[in-house]
Amino acid sequence: MNQPVSPCHRPLASRGWHWALFLLPLLLGATAWTTPAAPDSRRALPPPSPRAHKLHQLGKKLGAREPRLENPCVARSGAACSRTALTPFFESLDALSSSTASSPAVISAFGNSLIAGDRIVDIIREELGATFGDGGRGVLAMDRLASYGPRVRAGFARGGWEPHTLGEVKLAELPFGLTGTYHRSTTAKASSRFTLENEPHGTLWWLDVPRAGRLSVHADGRELARAEPRGSGQAQALAFDIPEGARHLEVVAEGRGAVVLGIVLQHQRPGIVLDTLGVPSADANLFLRAREDIFHAQLAERSPRLLLFILGGNEAKRLEWGRSKMAEVEEGLRSFVRRSRAAAPGSACLVVGPIDAVRGGNGPHKLAQRPYLDEVIAIERQVALAEGCAFFDIFSAMGGSGSLARFVQAGLVHEDLVHPRGNGLDLLGQLITDALLRSWVDSGDPSRQATLAPPLQAAEETR
C-alpha cells in the first residue's frame, strides 16, 4: 500500500428577489423593490445586496418574471406535508441562520458550459454566503480547462498539464470521477499552485495509473503528503493537514503521467460551500460516463445538502441535430439524478431547466426560439417531480420565449448567440438564488404547504 506522509490516505471505494410585490410598486409609482412581509416563522428574506438590487432592476428592463420553483411534497403526515424535496437543504439554512450549525452546507452543482465559467454559481454562492455564512471553497481543479476564463475554482499550473473532460467527442482513455475532468502531467515537475485562505485541511483526488509519476503536496515549500502510484487503476484520496498561517499550497507531479481528479480545500466552519461541477458540452448522459464507483465515493465524501442540476441546453441542441431522442434525454436525466441521490441520500434535489435558446441567421426568423426547448423543459420537470426533486423553470423566469433576444439586444450574450455573458449570467444566478430564498421563506409557513408542496403522486400521474 502507499505510504503517504499525510495522516490520512485512503482509497476510494473499488440575498432575495422580491417579486411578490411586483404590482404594488408599479401602482404606487415606486422605483425600488420593497421587502415583502415574511410568513409567521423565523424565516425571512434578507435585504437585497447592492448587486442584487442592480440585477433586480436589470431583470425588470429585460422582462424577467417572478422566480418561483416547484417544491413537491415527498412525505405526508395526515393531510399535512411533513417533508418536501428541499427540506434537507432548508433545514441546513435554518441551522446556519440560527447559529446552531457546526459544519458547512455543501451544494453540489452539476451543469454544462453555462456554469463551467463559474459566474452563475458564483452569484448563488456569494449571495447565500452573505446571508448564511461563507463556508469556504471546496472542490477545485488543477488548472483552467482553457486558456481563458476565471481562476476562482482553479490553481495556477506550471509545466505541462493535459486536461480532459467527459464532454469531449472522443472519450478519454482514463476514468472520470465527480468533477467530470482530470489533469494529467506531461512533463516532470509539473505543478499547480493555490493561494490558501486559512483552510486547515485538504484532500487530493488522484488516479493510481500504471507508470505514473509520484505526486506530492507542499505548503510554503514544506512537504505535507505524497502519493506513490502502484498502478492499481483505482481512484485514491490523499488527505492532509495544512499548517496554520500557510500562504500557498502546491501540488507537484514528480514525473510524467500523474493524474489528478481534483483537490478539495475546505474549512469546517458553518456556512455555504458550493462545488462547481460544470463541464463544457455536457448533458446528463455524458455525466453518466463518470465511473460509478469513483463518482459515488467522491460525492458521498462531499456529503452535499443540495444536489443542483443545471442542464438542458445541450439536450435540446442534440435533439435538433438528430443526435439524440426524447427517450434518451428522459432516461439520461432520470439515471443521473438517481445515481447522484444514491451517493447522497440525505440531500435535497433541485433541477433547473434550460434557458431560452435562439437561432441566428437573418430575416424574419432571426433570433427565433430553437425547436425542442419546450419539450426538454417538460421532460426535466416531469423527471424532477417524479424523482422527488424540486424544479425551477428558469426559461419562464427570465421572460419566456423572446427573452434571450432581449439579452442579445442588451449586449448580454456572446456572438455565438448561445452563452450569456457579464450581467446576463449574473441575472440568471440571481434568479436561481431568489427562487431558493423565496421557497425557503414560504415553506416555513404551514398554512401555505398545500399550495407550495402538491402531493408527489400527482406529478407521477402526469408521466
Residue pairs with C-beta under 8 A, 6 or more apart in sequence:
1 230
2 9
2 208
2 227
2 228
2 229
2 230
2 236
3 228
4 225
4 226
4 227
4 228
4 238
4 240
5 223
5 224
5 225
5 226
5 240
6 217
6 224
6 225
6 226
6 238
6 239
6 240
6 241
7 239
7 240
7 241
8 239
8 240
9 225
9 227
9 236
9 237
9 238
9 239
10 236
10 237
10 239
11 232
11 234
11 235
11 236
11 237
12 177
12 205
12 234
12 235
12 236
12 237
12 293
12 294
12 297
12 298
12 301
13 293
13 296
13 297
14 234
14 293
15 45
15 46
15 47
15 48
15 49
15 52
15 127
15 130
15 131
15 433
15 437
16 35
16 45
16 46
16 48
16 52
16 433
16 434
16 437
16 438
16 441
17 33
17 48
17 52
17 56
17 59
17 66
17 67
17 430
17 431
17 433
17 434
17 435
17 437
17 438
18 33
18 34
18 35
18 36
18 45
18 48
18 56
19 65
19 66
19 67
19 68
19 434
19 438
20 36
20 66
20 438
21 33
21 34
21 36
22 66
24 30
24 34
25 31
25 32
25 33
25 34
32 53
33 48
33 53
33 56
35 45
35 47
35 48
36 45
38 44
38 45
38 441
39 441
39 442
39 444
39 445
39 447
39 448
40 445
41 441
41 444
41 445
42 94
42 97
42 98
42 444
43 94
43 97
43 440
43 441
43 444
44 441
45 437
45 438
45 441
46 130
46 131
46 437
48 56
49 127
49 130
51 426
52 127
52 430
52 433
52 434
55 423
55 426
55 427
55 430
56 430
58 423
58 427
59 427
59 430
59 431
61 410
62 398
62 399
62 403
62 406
62 407
62 410
62 427
63 399
63 402
63 403
63 406
64 397
64 398
64 399
64 403
64 427
64 431
65 396
65 397
65 398
65 399
65 400
66 397
67 392
67 394
67 397
67 431
67 432
67 434
67 435
67 438
68 397
68 435
68 438
68 439
69 350
69 390
69 391
69 392
69 393
69 435
69 436
69 439
70 381
70 384
70 385
70 390
70 391
70 392
70 454
71 84
71 85
71 86
71 390
71 439
71 443
71 452
71 453
72 84
72 85
72 385
72 388
72 389
72 390
72 453
72 454
72 455
72 456
72 459
73 81
73 83
73 84
73 449
73 453
73 454
73 455
73 456
74 83
74 84
74 85
74 87
74 388
74 456
75 81
75 82
75 83
76 82
76 455
80 446
80 449
81 449
81 450
81 453
84 90
84 390
84 443
84 452
84 453
85 348
85 349
85 350
85 388
85 389
85 390
86 306
86 348
86 349
86 350
86 390
86 436
86 439
86 440
86 443
87 348
87 443
88 305
88 306
88 346
88 347
88 348
89 105
89 107
89 305
89 306
89 347
89 348
90 348
90 439
90 440
90 443
90 444
92 101
92 105
92 305
93 105
93 132
93 440
95 101
95 105
95 270
96 105
96 132
96 133
96 270
96 271
96 272
97 131
97 132
99 270
101 270
102 270
103 268
103 270
104 135
104 136
104 266
104 267
104 268
104 269
104 270
104 271
104 272
104 273
105 132
105 135
105 270
105 271
105 272
105 273
105 305
105 306
106 135
106 138
106 273
106 274
106 275
106 302
106 303
106 304
106 305
106 306
107 124
107 125
107 272
107 273
107 274
107 275
107 304
107 305
107 306
107 308
108 178
108 275
108 277
108 299
108 302
108 304
108 306
108 307
108 308
108 340
108 344
108 347
109 115
109 121
109 124
109 274
109 275
109 276
109 277
109 278
109 308
109 310
110 277
110 278
110 287
110 307
110 308
110 309
110 310
110 311
110 336
110 340
111 121
111 277
111 278
111 279
111 282
111 309
111 310
111 311
112 167
112 278
112 279
112 280
112 281
112 282
112 283
112 310
112 311
112 313
112 314
113 278
113 279
113 280
113 281
113 282
113 419
114 120
114 278
114 310
114 313
114 355
114 419
114 420
114 425
114 428
115 121
115 276
115 278
115 310
116 145
116 149
116 276
116 278
116 279
116 280
117 149
117 150
117 278
117 425
118 149
118 150
118 152
118 153
118 276
118 278
119 150
119 425
119 426
119 429
120 310
120 425
120 426
120 428
120 429
120 432
121 274
121 276
121 278
121 429
122 152
122 429
123 425
123 426
123 428
123 429
123 430
123 432
123 433
124 274
124 429
124 432
124 433
124 436
125 272
125 274
127 429
127 430
127 433
128 272
128 274
128 433
128 436
128 437
129 135
129 271
129 272
131 437
132 271
132 272
133 269
133 270
133 271
133 272
134 271
134 272
135 266
135 267
135 269
135 270
135 271
135 272
135 273
136 197
136 199
136 265
136 266
136 267
136 269
136 271
136 273
137 153
137 197
137 199
137 265
137 266
137 273
138 264
138 265
138 266
138 273
138 274
138 275
138 302
139 153
139 178
139 179
139 262
139 263
139 264
139 275
139 276
139 277
139 302
140 153
140 154
140 155
140 194
140 262
140 263
140 264
140 265
141 153
141 154
141 155
141 179
141 181
141 183
141 262
141 263
142 154
142 155
142 157
142 161
142 183
142 192
142 251
142 260
142 262
142 263
143 154
143 155
143 156
143 157
143 161
143 163
143 183
143 192
144 150
144 151
144 154
145 163
145 165
145 181
145 280
153 276
155 192
155 193
155 194
155 251
155 263
156 192
156 193
156 194
157 183
157 190
157 191
157 192
157 193
158 190
158 191
158 192
158 193
159 185
159 186
159 187
159 188
159 189
159 190
159 191
159 253
160 185
160 186
160 187
160 190
161 183
161 184
161 185
161 186
161 190
161 192
161 253
162 183
162 184
162 185
162 186
163 181
163 182
163 183
164 172
164 174
164 176
164 181
164 182
164 183
164 184
165 172
165 176
165 180
165 181
165 279
165 280
165 281
165 282
166 172
166 176
166 180
166 181
166 279
166 282
166 286
166 287
166 289
166 290
167 180
167 279
167 280
167 281
167 282
167 286
168 281
171 289
172 182
174 182
174 184
174 207
174 209
174 259
175 207
175 235
175 290
175 291
175 294
176 182
176 261
176 289
176 290
176 291
176 294
176 295
177 205
177 235
177 261
177 262
177 290
177 291
177 294
177 295
177 298
178 205
178 261
178 262
178 277
178 290
178 294
178 295
178 298
178 299
178 302
179 205
179 261
179 262
179 277
179 298
180 277
180 279
180 282
180 286
180 287
180 289
180 290
181 261
181 262
181 279
182 207
182 259
182 260
182 261
182 262
183 192
183 259
183 260
184 257
184 258
184 259
184 260
185 213
185 253
185 255
185 256
185 257
185 258
185 259
186 256
187 256
188 213
188 253
188 254
188 255
188 256
189 252
189 253
189 254
190 252
190 253
190 258
191 250
191 251
191 252
191 253
192 250
192 251
192 260
193 248
193 249
193 250
194 248
194 249
194 250
194 251
194 263
194 265
195 247
195 248
196 219
196 242
196 246
196 247
196 248
196 249
196 265
197 265
198 244
198 267
199 242
199 265
199 266
199 267
200 241
200 242
200 244
200 267
200 268
201 239
201 240
201 241
201 242
201 266
201 268
202 217
202 239
202 240
202 242
202 249
202 263
202 264
202 265
202 266
203 237
203 238
203 239
203 240
203 263
203 264
203 301
204 215
204 217
204 225
204 227
204 237
204 238
204 240
204 251
204 260
204 263
205 235
205 236
205 237
205 238
205 260
205 261
205 262
205 263
205 264
205 298
206 215
206 227
206 235
206 236
206 238
206 258
206 259
206 260
206 261
207 233
207 234
207 235
207 236
207 259
207 260
207 261
208 227
208 229
208 230
208 231
208 232
208 233
208 234
208 235
208 236
209 229
209 231
209 233
209 257
209 259
210 229
210 231
210 233
211 231
211 257
212 229
212 231
212 255
212 256
212 257
212 258
212 259
213 229
213 253
213 254
213 255
213 256
213 257
213 258
214 226
214 227
214 228
214 229
214 253
214 254
214 255
214 258
215 226
215 227
215 229
215 238
215 251
215 252
215 253
215 254
215 258
215 260
216 223
216 225
216 226
216 227
216 251
216 252
216 254
217 223
217 224
217 225
217 226
217 238
217 240
217 249
217 250
217 251
217 252
218 224
218 249
218 250
218 251
218 252
219 242
219 243
219 246
219 248
219 249
219 250
220 243
220 246
220 247
220 248
222 243
224 240
224 241
224 242
224 243
225 238
225 239
225 240
227 236
227 238
229 258
235 261
235 291
235 293
235 294
235 297
235 298
237 297
237 298
237 301
242 249
249 265
251 260
251 263
253 260
261 294
261 298
262 298
264 302
266 273
275 302
275 304
278 310
279 286
279 287
281 314
282 311
282 314
283 311
283 312
283 314
283 315
283 318
283 329
283 332
284 309
284 311
284 315
284 329
284 332
284 333
284 335
284 336
284 337
285 324
285 328
285 329
285 332
285 336
287 336
288 332
288 335
288 336
288 339
292 339
295 339
295 343
296 339
296 342
296 343
297 343
299 340
299 343
299 344
300 343
300 344
302 344
303 344
303 346
304 344
304 347
305 346
305 347
305 348
306 347
306 348
306 349
306 350
307 337
307 340
307 341
307 344
307 347
307 348
307 349
307 350
307 389
308 350
308 352
309 333
309 336
309 337
309 340
309 349
309 350
309 351
309 352
309 389
310 352
310 432
311 333
311 351
311 352
311 354
311 380
312 352
312 353
312 354
312 376
312 377
312 380
313 354
313 355
313 357
313 418
315 324
315 329
315 332
315 333
315 354
315 376
316 354
316 357
316 370
316 371
316 372
316 373
316 375
316 376
317 357
317 370
318 324
319 325
319 326
319 329
319 371
319 372
319 375
319 376
320 370
320 371
320 372
326 375
326 379
329 376
329 379
330 379
330 382
330 383
333 351
333 379
333 380
333 383
334 383
334 386
334 387
337 349
337 351
337 383
337 384
337 387
337 389
338 387
340 349
341 347
341 349
341 387
348 390
349 384
349 387
349 388
349 389
349 390
350 384
350 389
350 390
350 391
350 392
350 436
351 380
351 381
351 383
351 384
351 389
351 390
351 391
351 392
352 391
352 392
352 394
352 432
353 376
353 377
353 380
353 381
353 391
353 392
353 393
353 394
353 395
354 373
354 376
354 377
354 380
354 394
354 395
355 394
355 395
355 398
355 403
355 404
355 420
355 428
356 369
356 373
356 395
356 398
356 399
356 400
356 401
356 402
356 403
356 404
356 405
356 407
357 369
357 370
357 373
357 404
357 418
358 367
358 368
358 369
358 370
358 404
358 405
358 408
358 417
359 365
359 366
359 367
359 368
359 369
359 370
359 417
360 366
360 367
360 417
367 404
367 405
367 408
367 417
369 401
369 402
373 395
377 393
377 395
380 391
381 391
381 393
382 459
382 462
382 463
383 389
384 390
384 391
385 391
385 456
385 459
385 460
386 456
386 459
386 460
386 463
388 456
390 439
392 432
392 435
394 428
394 431
394 432
395 403
397 431
397 435
398 404
398 407
398 427
398 428
398 431
399 406
404 413
404 417
404 420
407 413
407 420
407 424
408 417
410 424
412 420
412 421
412 422
412 423
412 424
412 427
413 419
413 420
413 421
413 424
414 420
414 421
420 427
420 428
439 452
442 448
442 452
443 449
443 452
443 453
